[in-house]
Amino acid sequence: MPTDRLPTPERVLVVAAHPDDIEFGAAGTVARWISEGAEAHYLLLTSGDKGSDDPQADPATLAATREAEQRAAAAEIGVAHVDFLGEPDGQVESSLRLRERITRAIRAFRPEVVMTHDPTVLFVNNEWVNHPDHRAAGLVVVDAVFPTARDPLNFPEHLAAGLGAWKVAELFLWSTNEANQLVDIGATLDRKIAALAHHASQFRDFAETDRWLRRGAEELGERAGYAAAEGFRRVMLAR
């Protein structure tokens, strides 16, 4: 049983730049919450149409493949709803236009928790450069959460469509250098990895990825006495 006493939200909205981002960053936690009764909704800003090192790859075909992979990965852990906004891969911008689309999703689903990329991170653990789409996605999601979705005078056309303002209670930001919440995923690490395995187009040797991911989750878990963990920057918003 988890030992971190993390409350289980009723509804969780997970917003990511690309297919497979959620599986790397948050799927163990999402799987845990779903097993405890939460409802989760995935919102992918792009379909990952640039996610290939083959210069002859067809972006439209790749996008269709990666959307199917993402839906299968979501189903693996019990996520019933996966939506794609069709933003161009590699060109995500924190624009007012995109903020409106995300605000609409927040107001429609009314989540207690929103999970996304940490927009403040340029270099993750001084090991790799955080993808610009990740940074832009995190920033536009945070801006949509606060103050846009909260304040009814932002995008009043939503009110006309029956979507009232909504106050998100918490943000969980992954790929952060400032983790203040370690989530015990000892019971769901295998499901996280099984979900990631559905993204077959992205791996030449998944066994190596499996070993790397397990090792990282186990090392993180050791800090708090868990078998495995995911780390987040948890922001608890004033209600």
C-alpha positions as CSV (number, residue, x, y, z in Angstrom):
1,M,0.0,0.0,0.0
2,P,1.2,3.6,-0.7
3,T,2.8,5.2,2.3
4,D,2.8,8.8,1.3
5,R,-0.9,9.4,2.2
6,L,-1.5,11.4,-1.0
7,P,-5.2,12.3,-1.4
8,T,-7.0,10.8,-4.3
9,P,-8.7,13.5,-6.6
10,E,-12.0,12.8,-8.2
11,R,-10.9,14.2,-11.6
12,V,-7.4,14.7,-13.1
13,L,-6.6,16.5,-16.3
14,V,-3.2,15.6,-17.7
15,V,-1.9,17.9,-20.5
16,A,1.2,17.1,-22.5
17,A,3.0,18.3,-25.6
18,H,3.5,14.9,-27.2
19,P,2.4,11.3,-27.1
20,D,4.6,9.4,-24.6
21,D,5.3,12.5,-22.4
22,I,2.7,11.4,-19.9
23,E,4.0,7.9,-19.7
24,F,7.5,9.1,-18.9
25,G,6.5,11.7,-16.4
26,A,3.3,10.8,-14.7
27,A,1.7,7.5,-15.7
28,G,2.5,5.8,-12.4
29,T,0.7,8.4,-10.4
30,V,-2.2,8.5,-12.8
31,A,-2.5,4.7,-12.7
32,R,-2.5,4.8,-8.9
33,W,-5.2,7.5,-8.7
34,I,-7.4,5.6,-11.2
35,S,-7.0,2.4,-9.1
36,E,-8.2,4.5,-6.1
37,G,-11.3,5.7,-8.0
38,A,-10.2,8.9,-9.9
39,E,-11.3,9.8,-13.4
40,A,-8.5,11.0,-15.7
41,H,-8.5,12.8,-19.0
42,Y,-5.5,13.2,-21.3
43,L,-5.1,16.2,-23.5
44,L,-2.2,16.1,-26.1
45,L,-1.3,19.4,-27.7
46,T,0.4,17.7,-30.7
47,S,0.3,14.3,-32.3
48,G,4.0,13.9,-32.4
49,D,4.3,14.2,-36.2
50,K,8.0,15.1,-36.0
51,G,8.9,12.2,-33.7
52,S,11.1,10.2,-36.0
53,D,14.8,10.1,-37.0
54,D,13.8,8.8,-40.5
55,P,14.0,11.7,-43.0
56,Q,11.6,9.9,-45.3
57,A,8.9,9.4,-42.7
58,D,5.5,10.8,-43.6
59,P,4.3,13.2,-40.8
60,A,0.6,12.4,-41.3
61,T,1.2,8.7,-41.1
62,L,3.4,9.1,-38.1
63,A,0.8,11.3,-36.3
64,A,-1.9,8.7,-36.9
65,T,0.5,6.0,-35.5
66,R,1.4,8.0,-32.5
67,E,-2.2,8.9,-31.7
68,A,-3.1,5.2,-31.8
69,E,-0.1,4.4,-29.5
70,Q,-1.2,7.1,-27.1
71,R,-4.8,5.8,-26.9
72,A,-3.5,2.3,-26.3
73,A,-1.1,3.5,-23.5
74,A,-4.0,5.4,-21.9
75,A,-6.2,2.4,-22.0
76,E,-3.5,0.3,-20.4
77,I,-4.0,2.2,-17.1
78,G,-7.7,2.9,-17.4
79,V,-7.8,6.4,-18.9
80,A,-11.0,6.5,-21.0
81,H,-10.7,10.0,-22.6
82,V,-7.8,11.1,-24.8
83,D,-8.0,14.3,-26.9
84,F,-5.6,15.8,-29.4
85,L,-5.5,19.5,-30.3
86,G,-3.4,19.0,-33.4
87,E,-0.8,21.7,-32.8
88,P,2.3,21.4,-35.0
89,D,5.0,19.3,-33.3
90,G,8.1,21.3,-32.6
91,Q,6.2,24.6,-32.9
92,V,4.0,24.8,-29.8
93,E,3.7,28.4,-28.5
94,S,2.3,29.8,-25.4
95,S,-0.3,31.8,-27.2
96,L,-3.6,33.3,-26.2
97,R,-5.3,31.1,-28.9
98,L,-3.9,27.9,-27.3
99,R,-4.7,29.1,-23.8
100,E,-8.3,29.5,-24.8
101,R,-8.4,25.9,-26.0
102,I,-6.9,24.6,-22.8
103,T,-9.1,26.8,-20.7
104,R,-12.1,25.4,-22.5
105,A,-11.0,21.8,-21.6
106,I,-10.5,22.8,-17.9
107,R,-13.9,24.3,-17.7
108,A,-15.5,21.4,-19.4
109,F,-13.9,18.6,-17.3
110,R,-13.6,20.6,-14.0
111,P,-10.5,18.8,-12.6
112,E,-9.3,19.1,-9.1
113,V,-5.7,18.4,-10.3
114,V,-4.0,19.4,-13.5
115,M,-0.7,17.7,-14.4
116,T,1.7,19.0,-17.0
117,H,5.4,19.8,-17.7
118,D,7.3,22.2,-15.4
119,P,7.7,25.3,-17.7
120,T,10.5,26.7,-15.6
121,V,13.0,24.0,-16.5
122,L,15.5,24.5,-19.4
123,F,18.0,21.9,-18.3
124,V,16.6,18.8,-16.6
125,N,19.0,17.7,-13.8
126,N,21.8,19.2,-15.9
127,E,21.4,16.0,-18.1
128,W,19.4,17.1,-21.1
129,V,17.7,20.1,-22.7
130,N,14.0,20.3,-22.0
131,H,12.1,20.3,-25.3
132,P,10.8,23.7,-26.2
133,D,7.4,22.2,-26.8
134,H,7.5,21.0,-23.2
135,R,8.3,24.4,-21.8
136,A,5.7,26.1,-23.9
137,A,3.1,23.5,-23.0
138,G,3.8,23.9,-19.3
139,L,3.6,27.7,-19.5
140,V,0.3,27.9,-21.4
141,V,-1.3,25.3,-19.1
142,V,-0.3,27.1,-16.0
143,D,-1.6,30.3,-17.4
144,A,-4.9,28.6,-18.3
145,V,-5.2,27.2,-14.8
146,F,-4.5,30.6,-13.2
147,P,-6.0,33.0,-13.7
148,T,-7.8,32.3,-16.9
149,A,-10.1,29.4,-16.1
150,R,-10.8,30.8,-12.7
151,D,-12.1,34.2,-13.9
152,P,-15.5,34.2,-15.7
153,L,-14.8,37.3,-17.7
154,N,-11.9,35.5,-19.5
155,F,-13.4,34.0,-22.7
156,P,-17.0,34.9,-22.0
157,E,-18.0,32.8,-25.0
158,H,-17.5,29.8,-22.8
159,L,-20.3,31.0,-20.5
160,A,-22.6,31.2,-23.5
161,A,-21.7,27.6,-24.3
162,G,-22.6,26.5,-20.7
163,L,-19.0,26.3,-19.4
164,G,-18.6,28.2,-16.1
165,A,-15.4,29.4,-14.5
166,W,-13.4,26.7,-12.7
167,K,-10.8,26.8,-9.9
168,V,-8.2,24.1,-10.1
169,A,-7.0,23.0,-6.6
170,E,-3.5,21.7,-7.4
171,L,-0.9,21.6,-10.1
172,F,1.5,18.6,-10.4
173,L,4.5,19.4,-12.7
174,W,6.8,16.7,-13.9
175,S,10.4,16.8,-15.3
176,T,11.1,19.3,-12.6
177,N,14.3,20.3,-10.8
178,E,12.3,21.3,-7.8
179,A,10.3,18.3,-6.7
180,N,8.5,18.8,-3.5
181,Q,6.2,15.7,-3.8
182,L,7.4,12.2,-4.3
183,V,4.6,9.9,-5.1
184,D,4.8,6.2,-4.1
185,I,4.3,4.2,-7.3
186,G,5.6,0.9,-6.1
187,A,2.3,-0.8,-6.9
188,T,1.9,0.8,-10.4
189,L,5.5,0.9,-11.8
190,D,4.8,-2.1,-13.9
191,R,1.7,-0.5,-15.3
192,K,3.6,2.7,-16.1
193,I,6.2,0.8,-18.1
194,A,3.5,-1.4,-19.8
195,A,1.8,1.9,-20.9
196,L,5.1,3.3,-22.2
197,A,5.7,0.1,-24.2
198,H,2.7,0.9,-26.4
199,H,4.8,3.8,-27.9
200,A,6.6,1.3,-30.1
201,S,7.5,3.8,-32.8
202,Q,9.7,5.6,-30.4
203,F,12.0,2.8,-29.3
204,R,14.7,0.7,-31.0
205,D,15.4,-1.2,-27.8
206,F,12.6,-1.0,-25.3
207,A,14.4,-3.4,-22.9
208,E,17.0,-0.7,-22.3
209,T,14.4,1.9,-21.7
210,D,12.6,-0.4,-19.3
211,R,15.8,-0.9,-17.2
212,W,16.6,2.9,-17.3
213,L,13.1,3.8,-16.2
214,R,12.9,1.2,-13.4
215,R,16.3,2.3,-12.1
216,G,15.4,5.9,-12.0
217,A,12.0,5.3,-10.3
218,E,13.6,3.0,-7.7
219,E,16.4,5.4,-7.0
220,L,13.9,8.2,-6.5
221,G,11.8,6.1,-4.3
222,E,14.8,5.3,-2.1
223,R,14.8,8.9,-1.0
224,A,11.5,8.4,0.8
225,G,11.6,4.7,1.6
226,Y,9.3,3.7,-1.3
227,A,9.9,0.8,-3.8
228,A,9.6,3.4,-6.6
229,A,8.5,7.0,-7.0
230,E,7.6,9.8,-9.4
231,G,8.6,13.3,-8.5
232,F,6.6,16.5,-9.0
233,R,6.6,20.1,-8.3
234,R,3.3,20.3,-6.4
235,V,1.6,23.7,-6.3
236,M,-1.4,23.9,-4.0
237,L,-3.6,26.8,-5.2
238,A,-5.7,29.0,-3.0
239,R,-9.3,28.2,-3.4
